Amino acid sequence: MPRRPPKKPDPLLDLSGHLLVLQALPIPLDPNTLFIRRAPIELEVGCGKGLFLSSASAAAPDRNFLGAEIVAGYARLCAGKLARINAPNARMIHGNALFLVHSMLPDACLAGLHVYFPDPWWKARHRKRRVLSAAFLQHAGRVLKPGGQLHVWTDVEDYFRESMVMAHATDLFGDPQEEQTQSAQHDLDYRTHFDRRTRLAGAPVWRALLQRTDAAAGCTRVDLPAFHL
């Protein structure tokens, strides 16, 4: 099913305090500089309609949340949700999250990293576009602090199992733990909008929580082509 165009945020909302553009940020990027106060930072890769970012930032005001979304309309939609609730601890970046993780973020700067329902890119020639690649998982271990957590949810079992094998091969994560979820109490009581759609349809979801170990990362940054920003 083709992805529907995102709804536009209220044009009267001021997004300047919540929407950032990747190309305008320095390399390397200290994510602490994007927030008004220092706190543990969690990054969501690919934010879609922004349900997780808005919900998590409201539920955990003692943490900072950063989202990265490559589709401009969805990035603005997410920023609009954050602006509407006046979230002081959440920021939205319009740009390629892979470039952010691979080439901009310094070592051990994140307390959490969230990847929810990434596009499986079914065709073999498109597999290189998958978020959960060996390179990404190596960099995920690099940017997470020891004890930091990587959250992976997907409705594609093969993709999930393949990513767990690659995560194990990095030697940077402990054994994956199944992340438990409870029955939703209301329409927005889901991790993401895709999570809601999948669970309401009765389809299975594979979830894992991987904790960063104390092992040295031993990973260099990767320069991706500028047009992927």
DOTITOR-639878 format. One record per residue (C-alpha): x, y, z; residue number from 1; residue in one letter. Coordinates in nm, 4 decimals. Example, Ala and Ser with C-alpha at 12.3 -4.5 7.8 and 13.67 -1.06 7.14 Angstrom:
REM residues 2
+----------+----------+----------+-----+---------+
:        u :        v :        w : num : residuo :
+----------+----------+----------+-----+---------+
:   1.2300 :  -0.4500 :   0.7800 :   1 :       A :
:   1.3670 :  -0.1060 :   0.7140 :   2 :       S :
+----------+----------+----------+-----+---------+
This chain:
REM residues 229
+----------+----------+----------+-----+---------+
:        u :        v :        w : num : residuo :
+----------+----------+----------+-----+---------+
:   0.0000 :   0.0000 :   0.0000 :   1 :       M :
:   0.1524 :   0.3385 :  -0.0961 :   2 :       P :
:   0.2409 :   0.5733 :   0.1856 :   3 :       R :
:  -0.0222 :   0.8435 :   0.2238 :   4 :       R :
:   0.0960 :   1.2057 :   0.2128 :   5 :       P :
:   0.1317 :   1.3378 :   0.5684 :   6 :       P :
:  -0.1113 :   1.5926 :   0.7016 :   7 :       K :
:   0.0286 :   1.9422 :   0.7274 :   8 :       K :
:   0.0776 :   2.0895 :   1.0761 :   9 :       P :
:  -0.1196 :   2.3943 :   1.1816 :  10 :       D :
:   0.0363 :   2.6842 :   0.9830 :  11 :       P :
:   0.0037 :   2.9074 :   1.2898 :  12 :       L :
:   0.2347 :   2.6827 :   1.4937 :  13 :       L :
:   0.5901 :   2.8047 :   1.5414 :  14 :       D :
:   0.8115 :   2.5062 :   1.4583 :  15 :       L :
:   1.1438 :   2.6866 :   1.5004 :  16 :       S :
:   1.1975 :   2.5524 :   1.8514 :  17 :       G :
:   1.1423 :   2.1903 :   1.7516 :  18 :       H :
:   1.2376 :   2.1446 :   1.3841 :  19 :       L :
:   1.6025 :   2.1255 :   1.2752 :  20 :       L :
:   1.7590 :   2.0625 :   0.9343 :  21 :       V :
:   2.0390 :   1.8076 :   0.9162 :  22 :       L :
:   2.2465 :   2.0012 :   0.6628 :  23 :       Q :
:   2.2590 :   2.3009 :   0.8992 :  24 :       A :
:   2.4053 :   2.1013 :   1.1887 :  25 :       L :
:   2.7799 :   2.0740 :   1.2586 :  26 :       P :
:   2.9897 :   1.7611 :   1.2057 :  27 :       I :
:   3.0617 :   1.6107 :   1.4521 :  28 :       P :
:   2.7395 :   1.6933 :   1.6340 :  29 :       L :
:   2.7146 :   1.7042 :   2.0112 :  30 :       D :
:   2.3427 :   1.6271 :   2.0599 :  31 :       P :
:   2.3474 :   1.7936 :   2.4017 :  32 :       N :
:   2.3710 :   2.1300 :   2.2272 :  33 :       T :
:   2.0242 :   2.0798 :   2.0749 :  34 :       L :
:   1.8457 :   2.0921 :   2.4121 :  35 :       F :
:   1.7995 :   2.3562 :   2.6786 :  36 :       I :
:   1.9307 :   2.1281 :   2.9535 :  37 :       R :
:   2.1554 :   1.8256 :   2.9733 :  38 :       R :
:   1.9861 :   1.4885 :   3.0249 :  39 :       A :
:   2.0182 :   1.1348 :   2.8858 :  40 :       P :
:   1.9363 :   1.1460 :   2.5138 :  41 :       I :
:   1.7365 :   0.8919 :   2.3147 :  42 :       E :
:   1.7141 :   0.8926 :   1.9353 :  43 :       L :
:   1.4324 :   0.7579 :   1.7193 :  44 :       E :
:   1.5342 :   0.6624 :   1.3650 :  45 :       V :
:   1.2451 :   0.7309 :   1.1262 :  46 :       G :
:   0.9611 :   0.8932 :   1.3192 :  47 :       C :
:   0.6657 :   0.8607 :   1.0816 :  48 :       G :
:   0.3750 :   1.0541 :   1.2314 :  49 :       K :
:   0.5577 :   1.1229 :   1.5578 :  50 :       G :
:   0.3481 :   0.9234 :   1.8070 :  51 :       L :
:   0.6467 :   0.7751 :   1.9908 :  52 :       F :
:   0.8400 :   1.1008 :   2.0108 :  53 :       L :
:   0.5484 :   1.3023 :   2.1472 :  54 :       S :
:   0.4351 :   1.0307 :   2.3906 :  55 :       S :
:   0.7805 :   0.9392 :   2.5201 :  56 :       A :
:   0.8919 :   1.2985 :   2.5750 :  57 :       S :
:   0.5768 :   1.3682 :   2.7773 :  58 :       A :
:   0.6084 :   1.0467 :   2.9805 :  59 :       A :
:   0.9799 :   1.0939 :   3.0600 :  60 :       A :
:   1.0472 :   1.4658 :   3.1186 :  61 :       P :
:   1.3826 :   1.3795 :   3.2783 :  62 :       D :
:   1.5186 :   1.2588 :   2.9414 :  63 :       R :
:   1.5767 :   1.4302 :   2.6069 :  64 :       N :
:   1.4360 :   1.2812 :   2.2860 :  65 :       F :
:   1.5646 :   1.3372 :   1.9343 :  66 :       L :
:   1.3962 :   1.2178 :   1.6158 :  67 :       G :
:   1.5269 :   1.1982 :   1.2597 :  68 :       A :
:   1.2947 :   1.1672 :   0.9597 :  69 :       E :
:   1.3960 :   1.1900 :   0.5930 :  70 :       I :
:   1.0497 :   1.2794 :   0.4564 :  71 :       V :
:   1.0019 :   1.6559 :   0.4938 :  72 :       A :
:   0.6248 :   1.6384 :   0.5407 :  73 :       G :
:   0.6498 :   1.3846 :   0.8211 :  74 :       Y :
:   0.9337 :   1.5764 :   0.9876 :  75 :       A :
:   0.7154 :   1.8883 :   0.9938 :  76 :       R :
:   0.4187 :   1.6863 :   1.1190 :  77 :       L :
:   0.6284 :   1.5482 :   1.4057 :  78 :       C :
:   0.7649 :   1.8920 :   1.4905 :  79 :       A :
:   0.4100 :   2.0264 :   1.4878 :  80 :       G :
:   0.3031 :   1.7693 :   1.7471 :  81 :       K :
:   0.5970 :   1.8625 :   1.9678 :  82 :       L :
:   0.5225 :   2.2324 :   1.9301 :  83 :       A :
:   0.1550 :   2.1785 :   2.0106 :  84 :       R :
:   0.2389 :   2.0178 :   2.3452 :  85 :       I :
:   0.5297 :   2.2598 :   2.3947 :  86 :       N :
:   0.7728 :   1.9740 :   2.4601 :  87 :       A :
:   1.0955 :   2.1254 :   2.5963 :  88 :       P :
:   1.2800 :   1.7919 :   2.5846 :  89 :       N :
:   1.2172 :   1.6846 :   2.2246 :  90 :       A :
:   1.3610 :   1.7921 :   1.8901 :  91 :       R :
:   1.2934 :   1.6773 :   1.5336 :  92 :       M :
:   1.5605 :   1.6631 :   1.2620 :  93 :       I :
:   1.4651 :   1.6606 :   0.8944 :  94 :       H :
:   1.7290 :   1.4505 :   0.7214 :  95 :       G :
:   1.8787 :   1.1074 :   0.6762 :  96 :       N :
:   1.9001 :   0.9307 :   1.0121 :  97 :       A :
:   2.1622 :   0.6911 :   0.8740 :  98 :       L :
:   2.3948 :   0.9803 :   0.7936 :  99 :       F :
:   2.3318 :   1.1187 :   1.1422 : 100 :       L :
:   2.4240 :   0.7904 :   1.3119 : 101 :       V :
:   2.7053 :   0.6865 :   1.0767 : 102 :       H :
:   2.8836 :   1.0179 :   1.0283 : 103 :       S :
:   2.7748 :   1.2885 :   1.2729 : 104 :       M :
:   2.7178 :   1.1568 :   1.6247 : 105 :       L :
:   3.0188 :   1.1068 :   1.8542 : 106 :       P :
:   3.0945 :   0.7911 :   2.0458 : 107 :       D :
:   2.8860 :   0.7020 :   2.3520 : 108 :       A :
:   2.6502 :   1.0012 :   2.3298 : 109 :       C :
:   2.3108 :   0.8267 :   2.3482 : 110 :       L :
:   2.1258 :   0.6477 :   2.6268 : 111 :       A :
:   1.8754 :   0.4908 :   2.3902 : 112 :       G :
:   1.8159 :   0.4225 :   2.0210 : 113 :       L :
:   1.4749 :   0.3312 :   1.8786 : 114 :       H :
:   1.4021 :   0.1670 :   1.5425 : 115 :       V :
:   1.0341 :   0.0894 :   1.4924 : 116 :       Y :
:   0.8927 :  -0.0873 :   1.1868 : 117 :       F :
:   1.1634 :   0.0103 :   0.9356 : 118 :       P :
:   1.0871 :  -0.0432 :   0.5680 : 119 :       D :
:   1.1911 :  -0.4031 :   0.4831 : 120 :       P :
:   1.2811 :  -0.3155 :   0.1202 : 121 :       W :
:   1.1744 :  -0.6534 :  -0.0091 : 122 :       W :
:   1.3550 :  -0.6572 :  -0.3450 : 123 :       K :
:   1.7107 :  -0.7899 :  -0.3374 : 124 :       A :
:   1.8478 :  -0.4887 :  -0.5233 : 125 :       R :
:   1.6971 :  -0.2604 :  -0.2569 : 126 :       H :
:   1.8344 :  -0.4435 :   0.0479 : 127 :       R :
:   2.1187 :  -0.1915 :   0.0760 : 128 :       K :
:   1.8565 :   0.0667 :   0.1799 : 129 :       R :
:   1.7588 :  -0.1216 :   0.4937 : 130 :       R :
:   1.8135 :   0.0634 :   0.8190 : 131 :       V :
:   1.9069 :  -0.2489 :   1.0155 : 132 :       L :
:   2.2285 :  -0.3268 :   0.8301 : 133 :       S :
:   2.5563 :  -0.4585 :   0.9695 : 134 :       A :
:   2.7080 :  -0.1086 :   0.9385 : 135 :       A :
:   2.4179 :   0.0609 :   1.1150 : 136 :       F :
:   2.4228 :  -0.1860 :   1.4037 : 137 :       L :
:   2.7967 :  -0.1381 :   1.4453 : 138 :       Q :
:   2.7449 :   0.2386 :   1.4630 : 139 :       H :
:   2.4468 :   0.1929 :   1.6933 : 140 :       A :
:   2.6846 :   0.0236 :   1.9351 : 141 :       G :
:   2.9359 :   0.3032 :   1.8850 : 142 :       R :
:   2.6974 :   0.5927 :   1.9651 : 143 :       V :
:   2.5279 :   0.4185 :   2.2598 : 144 :       L :
:   2.6780 :   0.4532 :   2.6038 : 145 :       K :
:   2.7577 :   0.1333 :   2.7961 : 146 :       P :
:   2.4263 :   0.0239 :   2.9405 : 147 :       G :
:   2.2363 :   0.2120 :   2.6694 : 148 :       G :
:   1.9494 :   0.0336 :   2.4999 : 149 :       Q :
:   1.8620 :  -0.0419 :   2.1390 : 150 :       L :
:   1.4909 :  -0.1042 :   2.0776 : 151 :       H :
:   1.3946 :  -0.2893 :   1.7581 : 152 :       V :
:   1.0352 :  -0.3625 :   1.6543 : 153 :       W :
:   0.9233 :  -0.5026 :   1.3199 : 154 :       T :
:   0.6391 :  -0.7014 :   1.1683 : 155 :       D :
:   0.8783 :  -0.8896 :   0.9352 : 156 :       V :
:   1.0173 :  -1.1999 :   1.1059 : 157 :       E :
:   1.3029 :  -1.2682 :   0.8621 : 158 :       D :
:   1.4220 :  -0.9076 :   0.8856 : 159 :       Y :
:   1.4076 :  -0.9257 :   1.2650 : 160 :       F :
:   1.6049 :  -1.2488 :   1.2900 : 161 :       R :
:   1.8639 :  -1.1304 :   1.0397 : 162 :       E :
:   1.9145 :  -0.8074 :   1.2344 : 163 :       S :
:   1.9565 :  -0.9958 :   1.5621 : 164 :       M :
:   2.2302 :  -1.2095 :   1.4032 : 165 :       V :
:   2.4089 :  -0.8965 :   1.2802 : 166 :       M :
:   2.3740 :  -0.7265 :   1.6181 : 167 :       A :
:   2.5294 :  -1.0311 :   1.7876 : 168 :       H :
:   2.8178 :  -1.0226 :   1.5378 : 169 :       A :
:   2.9159 :  -0.6715 :   1.6533 : 170 :       T :
:   3.0083 :  -0.8070 :   1.9998 : 171 :       D :
:   2.8705 :  -0.4776 :   2.1361 : 172 :       L :
:   2.5324 :  -0.5964 :   2.2663 : 173 :       F :
:   2.4107 :  -0.8489 :   2.5178 : 174 :       G :
:   2.1616 :  -1.1176 :   2.4248 : 175 :       D :
:   1.8363 :  -0.9715 :   2.2921 : 176 :       P :
:   1.5530 :  -0.9568 :   2.5416 : 177 :       Q :
:   1.1914 :  -0.9592 :   2.4320 : 178 :       E :
:   1.0393 :  -0.6182 :   2.4984 : 179 :       E :
:   0.7041 :  -0.6632 :   2.6644 : 180 :       Q :
:   0.4010 :  -0.4546 :   2.5748 : 181 :       T :
:   0.0637 :  -0.4148 :   2.7384 : 182 :       Q :
:  -0.2835 :  -0.3923 :   2.5933 : 183 :       S :
:  -0.3585 :  -0.0403 :   2.4744 : 184 :       A :
:  -0.5978 :   0.1571 :   2.6931 : 185 :       Q :
:  -0.6872 :   0.4119 :   2.4242 : 186 :       H :
:  -0.6322 :   0.4937 :   2.0573 : 187 :       D :
:  -0.2923 :   0.6559 :   2.1091 : 188 :       L :
:  -0.1615 :   0.4055 :   2.3641 : 189 :       D :
:   0.0707 :   0.2374 :   2.1136 : 190 :       Y :
:   0.4416 :   0.2755 :   2.0427 : 191 :       R :
:   0.3784 :   0.4112 :   1.6912 : 192 :       T :
:   0.0868 :   0.4525 :   1.4505 : 193 :       H :
:   0.2161 :   0.1502 :   1.2560 : 194 :       F :
:   0.2245 :  -0.0495 :   1.5779 : 195 :       D :
:  -0.1415 :   0.0362 :   1.6309 : 196 :       R :
:  -0.2402 :  -0.0636 :   1.2783 : 197 :       R :
:  -0.0459 :  -0.3901 :   1.2963 : 198 :       T :
:  -0.1760 :  -0.4978 :   1.6352 : 199 :       R :
:  -0.5373 :  -0.4066 :   1.5581 : 200 :       L :
:  -0.5101 :  -0.6226 :   1.2465 : 201 :       A :
:  -0.4010 :  -0.9133 :   1.4665 : 202 :       G :
:  -0.0617 :  -0.9411 :   1.2960 : 203 :       A :
:   0.2465 :  -1.0459 :   1.4966 : 204 :       P :
:   0.5175 :  -0.8001 :   1.5982 : 205 :       V :
:   0.8750 :  -0.9030 :   1.6803 : 206 :       W :
:   1.0339 :  -0.6893 :   1.9513 : 207 :       R :
:   1.3812 :  -0.6889 :   2.1025 : 208 :       A :
:   1.5676 :  -0.4864 :   2.3606 : 209 :       L :
:   1.9461 :  -0.5025 :   2.3310 : 210 :       L :
:   2.1718 :  -0.3533 :   2.5960 : 211 :       Q :
:   2.5073 :  -0.2031 :   2.5054 : 212 :       R :
:   2.7966 :  -0.3809 :   2.6743 : 213 :       T :
:   3.1242 :  -0.2313 :   2.7970 : 214 :       D :
:   3.3160 :  -0.3557 :   2.4911 : 215 :       A :
:   3.5140 :  -0.1025 :   2.2863 : 216 :       A :
:   3.3274 :  -0.0054 :   1.9699 : 217 :       A :
:   3.6204 :   0.0053 :   1.7268 : 218 :       G :
:   3.4171 :   0.1679 :   1.4485 : 219 :       C :
:   3.4987 :   0.4597 :   1.2201 : 220 :       T :
:   3.2464 :   0.7027 :   1.0778 : 221 :       R :
:   3.1124 :   0.6428 :   0.7282 : 222 :       V :
:   3.0737 :   0.9302 :   0.4838 : 223 :       D :
:   2.7519 :   0.8881 :   0.2874 : 224 :       L :
:   2.6843 :   1.0857 :  -0.0336 : 225 :       P :
:   2.5588 :   1.4369 :   0.0327 : 226 :       A :
:   2.2346 :   1.3806 :  -0.1554 : 227 :       F :
:   2.1276 :   1.1326 :   0.1120 : 228 :       H :
:   2.1154 :   1.4055 :   0.3764 : 229 :       L :
+----------+----------+----------+-----+---------+
